[in-house]
Amino acid sequence: MNMNRRMFFKSMGAATVAAAPISSALANVVSPKKWDQTCEVLVIGAGAAGLFAAVSAKESGAKSVVLLEKAASPFLNSTSLSAGSVNATGTKAQFAAGVEDRGNAAEFAKEVEKTGKGLADPQLVKIFAENSAMALDWLTDHGVVFTPQPNSAFRLKRMHGCDKHTGAQYVDVLFQNAKKIGVDIKLNTKVVELITNTEANEVLGVKAESKGKPLYVRATKGVVIATGGFCGDVNMIDKFILDFRGALTFASANSEGQGLKMAEKIGAASTHMNFAAVYGYGVPMSKDKNNRKGWIFRGHVMNLYGSITLNKAGKRFINDDQNSTKVAQFLASRHERTVYQLATEAQLSDFMKNDPIQVIGWDRTKFNQEKEEGGHFINKVNSLEECASEMGGSFDALKNTIDAYNRSVASGNDGEFGRKFMKGQFLSGPFYLFKCTPVVGITIGGLKVNRQMQVLNEYGEPISKLFAAGEVVGGLHGTSYIGGCSLAGALALGRMVGEQLAKS
């Protein structure tokens, strides 16, 4: 049964109510005697969601928009670290490329929900799908060149790559536009607390720190939390993402869960906290086991050109067309942390020819060096015997796997796993063996919101004038994640909430 705050308090004794965690948290938040600044819309965080919320609010008529960012630059976040892939339906870029995808938002939403095993918030997925094209089309109109690309999760080419192959391109375009239209951007300004009117369950503004001094900013229309996820903090990974305790992380060090913690302090609810976008094909940045930073190898994309995925026993264990997060989940279910990919020279060449990024965070020169010299995660082997030796497994097991797979390629039917992207047999070397391990990249869990992106409290009620967008929001992806949906969700829902607040 749903119970709101008033019903809850009425049903409990006074002593019990006084001890409730949410009550004590709210009581500790003190309003300032004087506000240093007042604006209509206040945004916390200058990533994709925050910048788009600020720009959209200003373009939609908000008279004053303030954007607070704790870092010295808007480029020190997970958006800028990403490869820039974004998913959408019905975009101008698709139409220009001959992909007719208008009017298919419902289908796109179902594809997203399917990957999340039906546990995503359907209303959140619906508004993301419906707003996805508007966000990408705005970027197209401001100079970003998108190329529709295939993704096994979608019937049509709904993944979009950008011409500079990095999410930093979106940050640059939005940041420059924000300055141009008069958004008041304050860098090196860390928000430390949300200030509330406890009687009205309403957020009034924030307390921040700038140049060692407190800064109190009030927002008359609303505050938007767009502070990103928490996967930059390995302690939070180990606390919440239990299947991947000790795993590597690719997230920005600034993704420390700050907005989540501030909102929970005033009674906000969270959801899907035990899920994250964990990529099966991760690469350690260092041989030091205490250094948990990692890169993401786009092995799931390489598989589109025919490479295969193997466990340490030299056996196929999953449909190779599956995305990288499903590979990680399967490894976790088997309590394994090592996965291999095997590619022929032709398959690797096709991958490099058709895709500009192999390892997110590396340029082509560095990847070529690793390809030729090895030593980090790629081994060039001349035979299956040498391959089995490098894997530390049985040659007979590996040979049986490869023989069976070669027969599947010849027949055009993968009877074992139903793979579709079969291109090339493994007949003679040289081969390339890639050794990978799961790496946590993106938070899936976060603040619980309604379809207006209002943050909800633990009783399912909206906290007045508090909104959220981007990775800090939970529920969009369900249990799993399609590459490109997190960044696209940040752009689409950030744009939407900014427009909505300006017109409220």
ZATORKE-339740 format. One line per field, with one value per residue (C-alpha): x, y, z; residue number from 1. Coordinates in steps of 0.02 Angstrom, whole numbers, plus 50000, padded with zeros to 5 digits. Example, Ala and Ser with C-alpha at 12.3 -4.5 7.8 and 13.67 -1.06 7.14 Angstrom:
BEGIN
u <- [50615, 50684] .
v <- [49775, 49947] .
w <- [50390, 50357] .
i <- [1, 2] .
This chain:
BEGIN
u <- [50000, 50064, 50080, 50115, 50208, 50053, 49977, 50144, 50163, 49982, 50004, 50160, 50184, 50261, 50420, 50443, 50415, 50546, 50674, 50636, 50794, 50711, 50645, 50813, 50901, 50782, 50795, 50984, 50967, 50972, 50921, 51040, 50994, 51040, 51054, 51206, 51115, 50941, 50898, 50752, 50838, 50991, 51086, 51218, 51347, 51417, 51410, 51293, 51133, 51176, 51236, 51086, 50966, 51044, 51047, 50870, 50803, 50882, 50825, 50648, 50629, 50705, 50768, 50911, 51001, 51148, 51259, 51376, 51521, 51645, 51787, 51896, 51835, 51675, 51782, 51827, 51676, 51614, 51533, 51702, 51783, 51653, 51667, 51513, 51395, 51213, 51051, 50894, 50750, 50684, 50833, 50883, 51045, 50951, 50840, 50992, 51074, 50919, 50864, 50676, 50642, 50510, 50364, 50454, 50479, 50373, 50479, 50640, 50574, 50532, 50709, 50781, 50664, 50707, 50891, 50850, 50752, 50590, 50645, 50669, 50542, 50429, 50374, 50554, 50602, 50451, 50494, 50676, 50625, 50505, 50635, 50788, 50776, 50750, 50912, 51017, 50934, 50980, 51161, 51149, 51086, 51236, 51367, 51383, 51389, 51308, 51326, 51194, 51274, 51213, 51190, 51127, 51000, 50907, 50811, 50873, 51029, 50982, 51157, 51239, 51425, 51485, 51617, 51746, 51717, 51709, 51575, 51686, 51615, 51442, 51515, 51607, 51456, 51340, 51466, 51504, 51318, 51281, 51407, 51341, 51160, 51198, 51199, 51292, 51425, 51528, 51672, 51774, 51610, 51561, 51383, 51386, 51204, 51026, 50929, 50747, 50587, 50548, 50367, 50329, 50443, 50522, 50700, 50742, 50919, 51094, 51245, 51406, 51589, 51687, 51865, 51855, 51698, 51515, 51399, 51209, 51107, 50917, 50814, 50634, 50582, 50690, 50857, 50919, 51042, 51153, 51308, 51336, 51354, 51458, 51570, 51722, 51723, 51782, 51716, 51539, 51563, 51610, 51463, 51325, 51383, 51408, 51436, 51585, 51673, 51855, 51823, 51910, 51825, 51827, 51722, 51787, 51860, 51731, 51591, 51586, 51398, 51393, 51220, 51148, 51212, 51147, 50974, 50965, 51009, 50845, 50744, 50758, 50731, 50852, 50825, 50922, 51075, 51145, 51159, 51290, 51350, 51496, 51589, 51656, 51803, 51902, 52089, 52189, 52280, 52417, 52494, 52479, 52329, 52293, 52262, 52083, 52073, 52037, 52002, 51858, 51903, 51760, 51766, 51579, 51601, 51747, 51633, 51523, 51667, 51680, 51791, 51735, 51724, 51798, 51814, 51979, 51943, 51943, 51756, 51621, 51495, 51380, 51310, 51456, 51337, 51283, 51335, 51481, 51375, 51292, 51463, 51509, 51348, 51378, 51554, 51487, 51358, 51501, 51613, 51742, 51841, 51939, 51874, 51965, 51927, 52005, 52016, 52093, 52202, 52061, 51931, 52041, 52083, 51897, 51864, 52002, 51953, 51769, 51775, 51882, 51895, 51958, 51999, 51908, 52045, 52175, 52216, 52248, 52437, 52434, 52320, 52430, 52581, 52492, 52436, 52613, 52711, 52585, 52627, 52470, 52319, 52346, 52450, 52487, 52496, 52540, 52438, 52300, 52433, 52518, 52350, 52305, 52474, 52446, 52274, 52344, 52211, 52191, 52238, 52113, 51970, 52013, 52033, 51864, 51785, 51863, 51823, 51641, 51633, 51713, 51579, 51445, 51520, 51526, 51344, 51287, 51199, 51262, 51164, 51246, 51210, 51114, 51245, 51208, 51371, 51480, 51616, 51769, 51835, 51986, 52091, 52270, 52369, 52418, 52279, 52256, 52212, 52137, 52137, 52006, 51919, 51758, 51769, 51633, 51591, 51421, 51301, 51130, 51057, 51021, 50883, 50704, 50607, 50434, 50396, 50426, 50600, 50551, 50649, 50538, 50552, 50544, 50353, 50341, 50300, 50390, 50508, 50450, 50569, 50699, 50736, 50870, 50939, 51082, 51179, 51122, 50947, 50904, 50778, 50809, 50907, 50836, 50965, 51073, 51130, 51142, 51298, 51243, 51085, 51160, 51235, 51082, 50969, 51070, 51055, 50871, 50807, 50922, 50853, 50676, 50688, 50768, 50629, 50498, 50566, 50577, 50395, 50331] .
v <- [50000, 50175, 50289, 50474, 50573, 50633, 50458, 50388, 50513, 50490, 50303, 50314, 50369, 50539, 50467, 50354, 50499, 50603, 50466, 50440, 50462, 50573, 50693, 50714, 50741, 50879, 50964, 50988, 51097, 51281, 51425, 51574, 51742, 51817, 51742, 51794, 51771, 51732, 51656, 51569, 51406, 51335, 51188, 51086, 51005, 51049, 50883, 50840, 50846, 51002, 51105, 51058, 51096, 51267, 51308, 51245, 51343, 51503, 51474, 51436, 51602, 51588, 51761, 51702, 51534, 51491, 51339, 51283, 51163, 51104, 51073, 51204, 51150, 51075, 50943, 50844, 50729, 50563, 50648, 50708, 50538, 50448, 50404, 50511, 50373, 50420, 50328, 50410, 50382, 50494, 50610, 50727, 50630, 50467, 50548, 50621, 50448, 50365, 50284, 50309, 50303, 50436, 50387, 50240, 50305, 50164, 50031, 50115, 50118, 49933, 49894, 49990, 49903, 49732, 49756, 49809, 49646, 49742, 49824, 50001, 50134, 50128, 50310, 50368, 50265, 50333, 50516, 50480, 50400, 50541, 50676, 50591, 50662, 50841, 50838, 50768, 50881, 51033, 50976, 50946, 51123, 51184, 51097, 50920, 50792, 50627, 50461, 50327, 50161, 49982, 49910, 49734, 49802, 49900, 49852, 50008, 50115, 50210, 50229, 50390, 50427, 50607, 50675, 50708, 50537, 50605, 50667, 50819, 50884, 50901, 50985, 51110, 51154, 51171, 51264, 51392, 51415, 51434, 51575, 51657, 51665, 51724, 51574, 51624, 51487, 51473, 51350, 51294, 51307, 51152, 51132, 51055, 51062, 51081, 51208, 51168, 51231, 51077, 51123, 51136, 50992, 51118, 51153, 51338, 51338, 51280, 51313, 51308, 51342, 51458, 51520, 51454, 51553, 51499, 51549, 51541, 51538, 51536, 51468, 51528, 51399, 51250, 51164, 51032, 50902, 50846, 50793, 50625, 50454, 50378, 50253, 50364, 50316, 50135, 50128, 50161, 50028, 49903, 49957, 49951, 49854, 49693, 49580, 49686, 49724, 49759, 49791, 49923, 50090, 50202, 50340, 50515, 50544, 50684, 50554, 50531, 50528, 50704, 50750, 50582, 50605, 50784, 50733, 50580, 50692, 50785, 50626, 50585, 50406, 50307, 50158, 50022, 50057, 49881, 49897, 49982, 49982, 49863, 49827, 49651, 49707, 49816, 49849, 49894, 50060, 49994, 49829, 49889, 49794, 49936, 50052, 50018, 50135, 50053, 50085, 50016, 49911, 49913, 49725, 49711, 49819, 49714, 49562, 49639, 49603, 49420, 49402, 49282, 49290, 49150, 49109, 49060, 48876, 48919, 48896, 49009, 49050, 49185, 49250, 49355, 49488, 49533, 49700, 49717, 49737, 49568, 49489, 49566, 49505, 49329, 49330, 49388, 49248, 49124, 49214, 49244, 49402, 49358, 49354, 49333, 49385, 49306, 49395, 49356, 49486, 49523, 49545, 49664, 49759, 49781, 49841, 49971, 50024, 50053, 50114, 50262, 50209, 50042, 50087, 50235, 50351, 50293, 50369, 50262, 50276, 50200, 50058, 50020, 50012, 49890, 49788, 49771, 49759, 49691, 49690, 49770, 49668, 49611, 49459, 49420, 49230, 49125, 48970, 48901, 48807, 48971, 49048, 48909, 48931, 49117, 49082, 48949, 48825, 48665, 48665, 48524, 48625, 48780, 48679, 48595, 48767, 48840, 48688, 48694, 48881, 48864, 48737, 48862, 48998, 48880, 48830, 49007, 48946, 48963, 48822, 48846, 49030, 49099, 49226, 49331, 49427, 49282, 49342, 49236, 49070, 49042, 48935, 48995, 49125, 49251, 49282, 49421, 49374, 49509, 49481, 49584, 49604, 49694, 49883, 49989, 50137, 50211, 50216, 50142, 50171, 50342, 50462, 50412, 50535, 50552, 50589, 50776, 50731, 50788, 50699, 50590, 50565, 50397, 50406, 50428, 50613, 50744, 50858, 51029, 51123, 50983, 50900, 50785, 50731, 50627, 50488, 50539, 50473, 50289, 50183, 50227, 50071, 49934, 49800, 49823, 49957, 49989, 50087, 50263, 50268, 50350, 50497, 50512, 50506, 50645, 50754, 50719, 50731, 50875, 50975, 50928, 50977, 51144, 51189, 51130, 51234, 51392, 51377, 51326] .
w <- [50000, 49957, 50107, 50101, 50233, 50326, 50334, 50393, 50535, 50587, 50598, 50707, 50888, 50921, 50994, 50844, 50724, 50811, 50784, 50599, 50494, 50365, 50498, 50584, 50418, 50366, 50536, 50515, 50360, 50409, 50295, 50286, 50355, 50187, 50014, 49912, 49746, 49683, 49514, 49433, 49387, 49475, 49400, 49492, 49377, 49206, 49116, 48974, 49077, 49177, 49030, 48924, 49067, 49090, 48903, 48876, 49025, 48961, 48782, 48844, 48933, 49106, 49152, 49261, 49260, 49372, 49342, 49481, 49444, 49574, 49450, 49368, 49196, 49123, 49036, 49194, 49195, 49127, 48977, 48917, 48949, 48842, 48658, 48622, 48564, 48589, 48548, 48479, 48361, 48224, 48210, 48070, 48054, 48024, 47893, 47804, 47803, 47730, 47893, 47907, 48094, 48125, 48235, 48315, 48492, 48565, 48479, 48536, 48714, 48708, 48649, 48796, 48918, 48846, 48880, 49058, 49081, 49103, 49266, 49199, 49243, 49089, 49107, 49116, 48964, 48871, 48897, 48854, 48690, 48648, 48684, 48613, 48436, 48495, 48595, 48452, 48324, 48431, 48428, 48240, 48218, 48317, 48211, 48275, 48134, 48183, 48091, 48125, 48171, 48199, 48372, 48404, 48530, 48396, 48240, 48150, 48158, 48316, 48388, 48333, 48329, 48326, 48209, 48346, 48427, 48605, 48724, 48754, 48590, 48669, 48822, 48713, 48606, 48756, 48864, 48728, 48695, 48881, 48896, 48738, 48795, 48971, 49087, 49245, 49257, 49416, 49408, 49560, 49657, 49755, 49816, 49990, 50045, 49985, 50086, 50119, 50194, 50297, 50328, 50143, 50088, 49970, 49912, 49922, 49857, 49899, 50005, 49904, 49934, 49820, 49852, 50030, 50070, 50083, 49942, 49965, 49804, 49801, 49656, 49637, 49506, 49548, 49575, 49453, 49518, 49373, 49468, 49382, 49458, 49598, 49508, 49524, 49708, 49723, 49902, 49838, 49703, 49836, 49946, 49815, 49660, 49756, 49605, 49555, 49718, 49681, 49496, 49393, 49359, 49207, 49284, 49315, 49488, 49503, 49495, 49681, 49717, 49787, 49723, 49776, 49953, 49967, 49907, 50020, 50167, 50142, 50122, 49936, 49881, 49774, 49661, 49565, 49672, 49651, 49461, 49354, 49175, 49192, 49030, 49008, 48903, 49024, 49023, 49181, 49171, 49283, 49334, 49514, 49584, 49705, 49557, 49506, 49358, 49191, 49008, 48904, 48753, 48628, 48605, 48580, 48424, 48362, 48374, 48240, 48121, 48169, 48323, 48460, 48649, 48756, 48940, 49017, 48978, 48792, 48768, 48699, 48835, 48764, 48602, 48539, 48472, 48650, 48720, 48838, 48995, 48969, 48954, 49122, 49202, 49140, 49210, 49377, 49379, 49358, 49483, 49346, 49308, 49151, 48973, 48808, 48630, 48478, 48310, 48143, 48060, 47936, 48075, 48173, 48014, 47974, 48151, 48141, 47967, 48006, 48187, 48242, 48425, 48490, 48670, 48747, 48806, 48678, 48510, 48356, 48375, 48549, 48494, 48344, 48458, 48574, 48423, 48357, 48520, 48645, 48828, 48895, 48842, 48662, 48615, 48433, 48417, 48266, 48306, 48416, 48515, 48556, 48595, 48719, 48802, 48826, 48901, 49016, 48959, 48862, 48678, 48645, 48723, 48621, 48461, 48485, 48512, 48356, 48249, 48301, 48269, 48098, 48050, 48107, 47998, 47849, 47872, 47912, 48068, 48246, 48325, 48494, 48530, 48381, 48332, 48176, 48148, 48090, 47973, 47937, 47999, 48112, 47996, 48010, 48106, 48149, 48275, 48401, 48580, 48692, 48881, 48972, 49139, 49192, 49217, 49296, 49187, 49224, 49370, 49334, 49507, 49578, 49630, 49603, 49495, 49417, 49234, 49264, 49330, 49505, 49640, 49750, 49936, 50025, 50025, 49837, 49848, 49742, 49839, 49784, 49668, 49664, 49497, 49430, 49262, 49196, 49278, 49452, 49407, 49432, 49339, 49157, 49115, 49225, 49264, 49111, 48992, 48806, 48762, 48714, 48818, 48972, 48879, 48767, 48920, 49001, 48847, 48814, 48992, 49037, 48891, 48938, 49122, 49080, 48959, 49083, 49226, 49121, 49074, 49246] .
i <- [1, 2, 3, 4, 5, 6, 7, 8, 9, 10, 11, 12, 13, 14, 15, 16, 17, 18, 19, 20, 21, 22, 23, 24, 25, 26, 27, 28, 29, 30, 31, 32, 33, 34, 35, 36, 37, 38, 39, 40, 41, 42, 43, 44, 45, 46, 47, 48, 49, 50, 51, 52, 53, 54, 55, 56, 57, 58, 59, 60, 61, 62, 63, 64, 65, 66, 67, 68, 69, 70, 71, 72, 73, 74, 75, 76, 77, 78, 79, 80, 81, 82, 83, 84, 85, 86, 87, 88, 89, 90, 91, 92, 93, 94, 95, 96, 97, 98, 99, 100, 101, 102, 103, 104, 105, 106, 107, 108, 109, 110, 111, 112, 113, 114, 115, 116, 117, 118, 119, 120, 121, 122, 123, 124, 125, 126, 127, 128, 129, 130, 131, 132, 133, 134, 135, 136, 137, 138, 139, 140, 141, 142, 143, 144, 145, 146, 147, 148, 149, 150, 151, 152, 153, 154, 155, 156, 157, 158, 159, 160, 161, 162, 163, 164, 165, 166, 167, 168, 169, 170, 171, 172, 173, 174, 175, 176, 177, 178, 179, 180, 181, 182, 183, 184, 185, 186, 187, 188, 189, 190, 191, 192, 193, 194, 195, 196, 197, 198, 199, 200, 201, 202, 203, 204, 205, 206, 207, 208, 209, 210, 211, 212, 213, 214, 215, 216, 217, 218, 219, 220, 221, 222, 223, 224, 225, 226, 227, 228, 229, 230, 231, 232, 233, 234, 235, 236, 237, 238, 239, 240, 241, 242, 243, 244, 245, 246, 247, 248, 249, 250, 251, 252, 253, 254, 255, 256, 257, 258, 259, 260, 261, 262, 263, 264, 265, 266, 267, 268, 269, 270, 271, 272, 273, 274, 275, 276, 277, 278, 279, 280, 281, 282, 283, 284, 285, 286, 287, 288, 289, 290, 291, 292, 293, 294, 295, 296, 297, 298, 299, 300, 301, 302, 303, 304, 305, 306, 307, 308, 309, 310, 311, 312, 313, 314, 315, 316, 317, 318, 319, 320, 321, 322, 323, 324, 325, 326, 327, 328, 329, 330, 331, 332, 333, 334, 335, 336, 337, 338, 339, 340, 341, 342, 343, 344, 345, 346, 347, 348, 349, 350, 351, 352, 353, 354, 355, 356, 357, 358, 359, 360, 361, 362, 363, 364, 365, 366, 367, 368, 369, 370, 371, 372, 373, 374, 375, 376, 377, 378, 379, 380, 381, 382, 383, 384, 385, 386, 387, 388, 389, 390, 391, 392, 393, 394, 395, 396, 397, 398, 399, 400, 401, 402, 403, 404, 405, 406, 407, 408, 409, 410, 411, 412, 413, 414, 415, 416, 417, 418, 419, 420, 421, 422, 423, 424, 425, 426, 427, 428, 429, 430, 431, 432, 433, 434, 435, 436, 437, 438, 439, 440, 441, 442, 443, 444, 445, 446, 447, 448, 449, 450, 451, 452, 453, 454, 455, 456, 457, 458, 459, 460, 461, 462, 463, 464, 465, 466, 467, 468, 469, 470, 471, 472, 473, 474, 475, 476, 477, 478, 479, 480, 481, 482, 483, 484, 485, 486, 487, 488, 489, 490, 491, 492, 493, 494, 495, 496, 497, 498, 499, 500, 501, 502, 503, 504] .
